[in-house]
Amino acid sequence: MDVGAFVKAAIFELKDMEESSLVPELTFEQLELDSLDYVEVKLRIKREFKVELDSGLFTSGELKTLGDLISYIEVAKDKVAETQQV
């Protein structure tokens, strides 16, 4: 499944936003996700892509935008796939 489409769909379900407003430049601050939203998104990503997201990625500012999150997951899921092939 396309990572971007999956993440956008997950957030769309949680926040009931206009799907067209979920652009890569959108910050998590603008999304106004609460702690339960973060947990739900993290769980969905783990189930779908086997990628663990540490909360520190968000609090440290390493992941600031929706695009940052999507890029991080794409790289991490490839690493997970590589380790599973070994």
C-alpha positions in Angstrom: 0.0 0.0 0.0 1.1 3.6 -0.7 2.5 5.1 2.5 1.2 8.6 1.8 -2.3 7.4 1.0 -2.4 5.2 4.1 -1.2 7.9 6.5 -3.6 10.5 5.0 -6.5 8.1 5.3 -5.6 7.3 8.9 -5.5 11.0 9.8 -8.6 11.8 7.8 -10.5 9.2 9.8 -9.3 10.6 13.1 -9.6 14.3 12.5 -12.5 14.4 10.0 -10.7 17.0 7.9 -11.0 17.8 4.2 -8.9 15.2 2.6 -7.5 17.7 0.1 -6.1 19.7 3.0 -3.8 16.8 4.0 -0.7 18.0 2.1 2.9 17.1 2.8 3.7 20.6 4.1 1.0 20.4 6.8 2.6 20.4 10.3 1.5 18.3 13.2 0.7 21.5 15.1 -1.7 22.4 12.3 -3.3 19.0 12.5 -4.0 19.5 16.2 -3.4 15.8 17.0 -3.8 15.0 20.7 -1.9 12.2 22.5 -4.6 9.6 21.7 -4.4 10.5 18.0 -0.7 10.0 18.0 -1.1 6.6 19.6 -3.7 5.6 17.1 -1.6 6.7 14.1 1.5 4.9 15.5 -0.5 1.7 16.0 -2.0 1.8 12.5 1.5 2.4 11.0 3.0 -0.5 13.1 0.3 -2.9 12.0 0.4 -1.9 8.3 4.2 -1.4 7.8 5.8 -3.0 10.8 7.5 0.3 11.6 7.9 1.5 15.2 7.5 5.2 15.7 9.1 6.6 18.9 7.3 9.5 20.4 10.6 11.3 20.6 10.6 11.7 16.8 7.6 14.1 17.2 8.7 15.8 20.4 12.3 16.4 19.2 11.0 18.1 16.1 12.7 15.5 13.8 9.2 14.9 12.3 7.5 18.2 11.9 5.2 17.7 8.9 3.0 15.1 7.3 5.7 14.8 4.5 8.4 14.1 7.1 6.4 11.3 8.6 5.6 9.7 5.2 9.3 9.9 4.2 10.4 8.4 7.5 8.0 5.5 7.2 9.0 4.8 3.5 12.7 4.5 4.5 12.0 2.5 7.7 9.7 0.0 6.0 12.4 -0.7 3.4 14.9 -1.4 6.2 12.3 -3.7 7.9 11.9 -5.5 4.5 15.7 -5.9 4.1 16.1 -7.4 7.6 13.3 -9.9 7.0 15.0 -11.1 3.8 18.2 -11.9 5.7 
